[in-house]
Amino acid sequence: MTIASTSNGGSARVIAVVNQKGGVGKTTTAINLGTALAAVGQQCLVIDLDPQGNASTGLGIGSRDRGTTTYDVIANGADISGVIVETAVPGLSLAPATVDLAGVDSELVAESDRAHRLAAAITAAGEGGLRARFDYVLIDCPPALNLLTVNALTAADAVLVPLQCEFFALEGLSQLLDTIQRVQQGLNPGLRIEGIVLTMYDRRNNLSSQVEADVRENLGKVVYDTVIPRNVRLSEAPSHAMPALIYDHTCAGSIAYQKLAGELLRRDPGRIAA
């Protein structure tokens, strides 16, 4: 099914891609969902908020090409507009990260506005802020419930949770949901769950089907219909410094992220052309 999409006219949705567990597909989701949205005409920005900088590398921005970064935005109040770089994907921009982000928790421990640094930067960036420039802003969060993740949740309109199809998939989810609830109560009352996307799904493995059934039974419609399969091409693409949708747009993983973008747009009908 082809999705016809229109630009939003100046009201970006900011979505934090969050899971405190590593290796569940957060960065893969941020990169490829952003690419898929850009492919249907959405102006997208990926904000790399992970000290590992994998989203930056995966979008072709090497460490030597990262001048001012999200560290400068969070720690020093730099203008985020001056951090943003264009990627090789038309319509997809990036705010890159470096390992300096790892020190943010200790550096800002005494700052009263420490949880609002990213939200303030998004609002302050240029005429009307980033919301006037982009249709979607995807924040790639670190695998931890730390100050960087809290900044992302405070700045975001919604949370997208990649959830790996494994036995302990739900074990850490309750802790994440508790964190989201605390942010809603104290920092960002408008924050909501955008959805949960099942990742690394292996149809040959009965466990994946069991986990999927369990997650859907417990969480209902908040779980996306689209499931991201375990796919070698998704794993290979970052080593070539490009999204999987560019590396191999016909692979099962790329097709799944195109479907996920379509489902996200259908949940946000103002983005769909008549």
C-alpha positions, -999 to 999 in steps of 0.1 A, spaced: 0 0 0 14 34 -10 10 63 14 6 97 0 20 122 25 20 159 29 42 183 49 27 195 81 28 233 75 48 240 106 38 217 135 65 190 140 58 160 161 87 152 184 91 115 192 116 100 216 127 65 206 133 50 240 142 17 257 166 15 286 178 -19 273 206 -19 247 205 -39 215 167 -37 209 168 -17 177 164 19 189 190 34 166 180 12 137 144 23 142 153 60 144 175 59 113 152 38 91 119 53 102 133 88 96 145 77 61 111 61 53 92 92 64 116 114 43 109 92 13 72 101 14 79 138 16 82 145 54 110 168 65 127 148 93 154 154 119 171 127 139 186 140 172 214 117 183 213 118 221 234 86 227 271 90 236 279 61 214 269 82 184 256 53 164 228 72 147 254 97 135 276 70 121 247 51 106 237 83 87 271 88 73 284 115 96 318 103 108 334 115 141 357 139 123 328 156 107 310 163 140 319 198 150 293 213 174 271 184 187 242 177 209 266 177 238 271 214 232 233 219 231 227 201 264 258 211 284 265 246 270 232 259 257 244 260 220 219 268 193 207 235 180 202 250 145 240 253 143 244 216 151 221 202 124 238 188 93 222 174 62 226 137 55 228 119 21 191 112 24 170 140 9 147 154 36 166 138 65 188 159 88 208 150 118 219 166 151 251 144 157 265 132 190 299 124 205 311 105 235 312 138 254 275 133 262 285 106 287 295 133 312 263 153 311 248 137 342 276 147 365 282 181 348 247 193 352 239 178 386 236 212 402 216 229 374 179 235 381 170 234 344 190 203 336 159 182 325 147 210 302 178 217 281 167 198 250 131 211 252 144 247 254 167 242 225 140 228 203 117 257 211 144 284 207 159 272 175 153 299 149 120 313 137 93 292 153 118 266 165 124 232 150 87 225 149 84 251 121 112 235 101 105 198 103 75 175 102 90 148 125 118 150 150 131 116 162 153 115 193 176 85 195 180 79 232 208 61 251 202 26 266 196 40 301 171 59 321 195 88 327 194 126 324 197 124 286 166 102 284 147 125 308 157 154 285 143 135 255 110 127 273 106 162 285 111 176 250 89 150 233 53 149 224 53 111 223 74 80 230 81 51 206 94 20 223 112 -7 202 107 -40 221 128 -70 212 110 -103 207 126 -122 234 116 -139 267 124 -109 290 108 -84 266 83 -71 292 106 -73 322 121 -38 318 91 -22 301 73 -16 335 103 4 347 103 25 315 65 31 318 70 42 354 97 67 342 73 80 315 46 84 341 69 104 364 79 127 336 42 132 327 34 141 363 64 164 369 79 176 337 58 171 306 21 165 312 14 162 274 37 133 269 20 101 256 29 67 243 31 68 205 34 31 202 54 0 208 71 -17 179 82 -53 180 117 -58 167 141 -87 158 111 -109 151 121 -144 138 91 -162 123 110 -195 124 112 -192 162 81 -201 182 93 -178 210 89 -147 189 52 -156 183 47 -163 220 63 -129 229 42 -111 203 10 -127 216 19 -119 252 27 -82 244 -4 -77 223 -26 -93 250 -11 -71 277 -8 -38 258 -35 -39 231 -37 -13 204 -6 6 216 14 -21 198 20 -14 162 7 -40 137 40 -37 118 67 -61 131 104 -56 123 120 -89 114 155 -101 124 173 -92 92 210 -94 82 208 -64 59 195 -43 87 226 -53 107 250 -48 77 238 -13 67 255 7 96 289 -6 86 284 10 53 273 43 70 239 43 55 203 34 64 191 0 54 165 16 31 194 31 11 217 0 14 190 -24 3 155 -10 0 141 -44 -11 152 -64 20 126 -75 45 138 -51 72 136 -21 48 101 -31 37 90 -34 73 102 1 82 84 15 52 52 -2 65 59 12 100 62 48 86 29 43 68 13 30 100 27 60 120 13 84 94 -21 67 94 -22 72 132 -15 109 125 -41 115 97 -32 152 93 0 140 75 -19 120 48 -29 136 15 -65 131 5 
